[in-house]
Amino acid sequence: MKLHQTLRNVSKFRSVFDFGGREVAHWFPGHMAKGLRQMRASLKSVDCIIEIHDARIPLSGRNPEFQESLSVRPHLLILNKMDLADLSKKQSILKKLEKRGVRNVLFTDCLKQRDENVKKLVPMVVKVIESEARFNREENTNYCMMVIGVPNVGKSSLINSLRRTNLKKGRASRVGGEPGITKAVLTRIQVCERPIMHLLDTPGVLPPKIESIETGMKLALCGTILDHLVGEDIIADYLLYSLNRLEKFSYVEKYDLQEPSDDIQNVLKRIAVKLGKTQRVKAITGVGNITVTVPNYTAAAYNFIRAFRKGELGQVMLD
């Protein structure tokens, strides 16, 4: 199909996503509530708060509970997974964050064996800490930081990256591709020798009430909410809508489509056929029951979402 015809078709795609009256998925299990309480109680031994968030949603989904209750300490925002984010509007994002009072921002890729930006973290933290009074910790030459964030944004990866960079040691925190891996509250881990610096690892904590269904969907798409709480089908449809809105059409070539599509059922059918994701089901006919082979839409949706989270569909900025 000619390019001008394709672009004309794309212009007819959805400009607004229909959430169909869905409610925001709330996921605030007991370990999150406990974690938030213990974070507040431990602030007196903390010099700096390091908040980690997904670089693909730098303006959405940050837990307001953190900002309200933990703002009494110097604050550094790390936007992780920068390798998955479209950073062409990085300066615009930084300006928007500064208007919200966030001035100390660092982009990282903590899964990378050697991330130059991670090397900047310790000097940046020391500078931020020394710019403000330490009160009861004034005489202490050791530094203690608390790492916080919503689930599955790379808190454990950051800790392991800091240890790898500064101590030449292996990982101390378990890393997983789904939210809720870290449930232990306030584990103290050394991440630097000069100066001596420890991090308090914490479980990912979502806000008890997510601000909007759109924010909730962005969080789900980035893997901070368990997929089944939202539904793989709706996440996959929102992903397709987002890719088309951003004119990111790499999914067309990846899944052998003829052109961009706004029909999630058509896209998932093509994915299922390409990957051999089919299932046999019984069908009732006028002459009896027969077994037919049909696309496995759930497996196709899972593959589509996973491809996005791994960066196989291109770098994206959802905000």
DOTOR-143505 format. One line per field, with one value per residue (C-alpha): x, y, z. Coordinates in pm, 1 decimal, m for minus. Each point is the difference from the previous one (the first is absolute). Layout:
xx: c(X  ...)
yy: c(Y  ...)
zz: c(Z  ...)
***
This chain:
xx: c(0.0  125.9  125.1  m259.9  m280.7  143.7  28.3  m356.5  m121.7  199.3  m162.4  m333.5  123.8  m132.6  102.0  m148.3  8.3  m336.5  46.2  m361.1  m84.4  273.2  113.8  365.0  161.9  92.6  282.6  113.9  83.8  100.1  376.3  m41.9  m190.2  251.4  289.2  m132.5  m42.9  353.5  145.4  m147.5  125.1  356.1  44.4  208.6  287.2  m21.5  201.5  m153.7  m302.9  64.4  m323.9  12.2  m256.8  m42.8  150.5  m285.9  m250.5  202.9  m304.1  m258.6  m58.6  255.1  m139.9  m122.0  30.4  378.6  m1.3  m220.9  157.1  363.3  67.6  175.3  324.4  206.7  m148.5  146.9  m217.8  147.9  m177.9  105.7  m38.1  116.6  96.8  m372.1  m105.3  m11.8  216.9  m40.6  m208.1  229.3  49.5  m374.7  m50.7  268.8  m164.7  m339.5  151.9  176.3  m335.3  m119.1  295.8  218.4  344.5  234.3  m68.1  215.5  m81.1  137.2  5.0  76.2  m1.9  292.9  326.8  171.5  m234.0  194.2  m296.5  3.9  359.3  m137.3  m243.6  227.0  158.5  m346.3  m141.6  289.6  m51.6  m375.9  50.9  265.7  m218.8  m239.0  33.6  26.6  m123.3  44.5  233.3  241.2  285.7  m47.5  243.1  m197.4  m289.7  m332.8  m246.5  m349.2  m99.0  m372.1  m233.5  m301.8  43.6  222.0  184.5  347.4  71.3  178.4  180.4  128.4  136.2  173.5  138.9  139.5  168.5  139.8  131.3  133.2  80.5  64.5  m240.9  m293.4  m364.8  m151.4  m364.1  m212.1  m115.4  m318.8  m206.9  m324.2  m113.3  18.6  339.0  137.9  m225.7  256.7  m20.2  306.0  284.7  330.3  256.1  344.5  49.7  320.1  325.8  128.2  m200.9  m168.3  m354.2  m292.7  m336.4  m323.4  m180.8  m379.3  m289.8  m169.3  m296.9  m284.6  m231.4  m310.6  m199.8  139.4  m84.1  m172.0  m76.9  247.2  279.6  m96.6  21.7  345.7  117.8  m145.2  161.8  339.8  m52.5  m48.4  m343.7  m56.7  m140.9  m294.4  m133.1  m52.4  m32.8  250.8  m256.7  m57.7  374.0  78.0  m267.1  131.7  350.9  m116.3  m181.2  312.5  237.8  m226.3  m47.1  378.7  47.7  213.4  m77.6  280.8  m262.6  m107.6  330.7  52.7  m328.0  m15.9  m302.7  m67.4  m57.9  m66.3  m330.0  m236.1  m179.7  150.7  m178.9  151.7  347.6  m23.6  m122.2  304.8  231.4  m158.7  37.3  360.8  103.4  m211.4  m204.6  m317.0  m238.2  m249.7  m356.9  m323.5  m266.4  m364.9  m143.7  m324.6  160.5  178.5  305.5  321.6  344.6  138.2  330.4  m27.8  253.5  96.9  m68.4  112.8  341.8  32.1  m87.1  259.0  266.8  m90.9  22.2  324.7  156.9  m78.0  147.3  320.5  37.6  m64.5  m265.4  226.0  72.3  m316.1  m95.4  m355.8  m31.2)
yy: c(0.0  345.6  223.4  276.6  m257.7  m145.5  344.8  80.5  m318.5  75.8  343.8  m178.0  m195.4  65.2  334.2  m88.7  m336.3  m131.4  m147.2  m122.0  123.5  m210.8  74.2  51.5  m323.9  36.9  m218.0  91.3  m325.8  m15.2  11.0  337.8  157.4  m143.8  121.3  356.6  11.8  m126.9  240.9  292.9  m138.9  m39.6  350.9  118.4  m227.6  98.5  277.2  m11.9  m144.9  m160.4  m42.3  m226.6  18.2  m128.6  238.2  m77.9  162.4  273.6  213.4  m270.2  m238.1  121.0  m73.1  326.6  m171.9  15.7  368.4  87.7  m210.4  m36.3  353.0  93.8  m143.8  98.1  m167.7  m142.5  m135.1  m276.6  m72.0  m355.5  m212.8  292.9  m249.3  m66.9  366.5  249.3  277.1  244.3  218.8  m42.9  374.5  62.1  m277.4  148.0  343.3  m146.5  m187.2  316.7  181.4  m276.2  63.7  m289.1  138.2  m291.6  m247.8  m277.9  m231.9  m354.8  m346.2  m212.7  m333.2  114.3  m146.7  341.3  296.8  327.0  176.7  m238.5  116.3  353.7  m104.8  m6.6  344.5  137.9  m141.2  140.7  343.2  m9.5  m113.3  260.2  278.3  m44.9  m42.5  m360.0  83.9  m307.6  m163.3  295.7  m184.1  m324.4  m36.7  m289.4  67.2  m180.9  21.2  m141.1  m127.5  23.2  m31.1  m175.6  m372.1  m130.9  320.5  m132.7  66.2  m332.2  45.4  338.6  m147.7  m279.9  247.6  222.9  m297.2  m114.8  349.9  105.2  m322.6  m235.9  m242.0  m202.4  56.1  33.3  37.3  m239.2  139.8  m100.9  98.9  35.5  221.2  m115.3  m179.3  199.3  m45.8  27.6  338.5  222.0  m238.1  186.8  m52.4  157.1  150.7  205.7  m6.7  356.6  157.5  m278.1  m3.2  m229.3  m31.2  m104.7  m215.2  17.4  m178.2  174.8  199.8  115.1  279.3  m142.4  194.0  52.5  345.7  m104.7  m297.5  135.9  8.8  m346.9  m130.6  153.3  m162.1  m333.6  27.1  58.0  m302.0  167.4  m157.6  m373.9  m64.5  m212.2  282.0  209.9  m264.6  m85.6  79.4  360.0  58.5  m128.6  225.3  304.2  m88.4  m9.5  332.3  155.8  m125.3  134.5  334.3  36.7  m120.2  m292.4  m262.3  m251.5  m258.4  m15.0  m148.4  m207.7  m186.2  0.9  225.9  166.9  341.1  167.6  m104.1  146.9  m331.2  m192.1  m323.4  10.1  70.3  m276.1  m244.9  77.4  m37.7  m334.4  m130.2  116.9  m150.6  m313.7  97.7  m196.7  m212.9  m274.5  53.3  m190.5  156.1  m109.0  m32.8  m130.1  m335.3  m42.3  124.1  70.2  112.6  313.3  182.1  370.1  273.1  22.2  370.3  m2.0  m145.8  247.9  293.5  m117.4  m17.0  347.5  154.5  m180.3  118.2  359.6  m40.6  m145.7  290.1  m210.2  244.1  304.4  271.0  166.4  296.4  m48.8  338.4)
zz: c(0.0  m90.0  279.4  m50.4  15.5  322.5  161.4  m101.3  165.2  317.8  22.6  48.6  302.1  352.3  147.6  340.6  176.7  116.7  346.7  m4.0  348.1  155.8  352.9  88.6  115.3  366.2  126.1  349.1  182.1  363.9  m56.0  m177.6  290.5  246.5  m215.5  m14.4  380.2  60.5  m254.6  190.6  331.8  m132.0  m137.5  297.6  m108.1  m368.1  m171.5  m345.7  m178.0  m337.8  m191.0  m304.9  m276.2  m354.3  m257.4  m241.4  238.7  174.9  79.6  75.8  285.8  253.9  343.7  161.8  338.3  m45.1  m79.2  297.2  273.1  m110.4  m126.3  325.3  m138.4  m306.9  m305.0  m320.2  m283.1  m214.0  m327.0  m73.8  m315.1  m211.1  m271.8  m51.6  m4.2  m285.8  143.4  m288.3  234.5  300.1  58.0  m8.8  258.0  227.1  m17.0  89.8  294.2  118.2  3.9  234.0  230.2  m119.9  m86.6  60.2  m281.2  m143.2  m292.6  32.1  m154.4  303.2  m182.3  m212.0  125.5  m7.3  13.2  8.2  160.5  297.2  66.6  41.6  272.4  307.4  m65.3  m74.8  323.8  206.2  m156.5  68.9  360.7  77.6  m137.9  293.5  377.9  123.1  352.8  222.3  m256.8  m25.0  173.6  m193.5  m292.9  m148.0  m233.5  m1.4  m286.0  m36.5  m342.7  m75.5  m297.5  m144.3  m81.1  m280.2  m90.7  79.6  369.5  43.7  m333.2  118.4  322.5  m188.6  m254.4  276.7  167.4  m333.8  m77.7  341.2  184.4  m293.8  164.6  m125.8  55.0  345.2  m105.5  m198.4  m334.6  m180.1  m301.3  186.7  288.2  359.6  m3.4  296.1  302.5  279.8  168.5  51.2  m74.7  60.4  m278.4  m46.0  m346.9  36.7  200.4  m51.5  140.2  194.7  m127.7  70.2  m165.8  166.4  m256.0  18.8  m170.1  m291.2  126.4  m220.9  115.0  174.2  m259.9  m350.7  m134.6  m325.6  m221.6  m258.3  259.6  116.7  m356.0  m50.2  323.7  m111.1  m343.3  163.7  225.4  338.8  50.6  m40.6  m347.7  110.4  220.1  m311.9  m271.5  m273.1  m269.0  111.4  61.4  m350.1  m153.0  188.6  m118.9  m362.8  44.0  157.6  m269.7  m274.9  178.5  26.7  m359.9  115.3  m262.9  50.2  102.1  m367.2  m113.3  314.0  m41.8  m382.3  m27.1  m334.1  159.0  338.1  155.4  256.8  52.1  290.4  m91.5  m347.2  140.7  261.4  m264.8  m214.7  302.7  90.8  m356.6  m30.5  334.2  m26.8  305.2  m66.7  201.4  m81.0  111.2  m43.6  m217.2  m6.0  m349.7  m144.8  m72.0  329.9  187.7  m185.9  114.6  m164.8  30.2  90.6  87.3  366.7  52.5  364.0  m87.5  m287.8  230.4  252.6  m271.9  m130.8  347.8  83.4  m328.3  99.3  348.1  m145.7  m242.7  m310.4  m126.2  16.3  256.4  130.4  219.0  125.3  176.9)
***
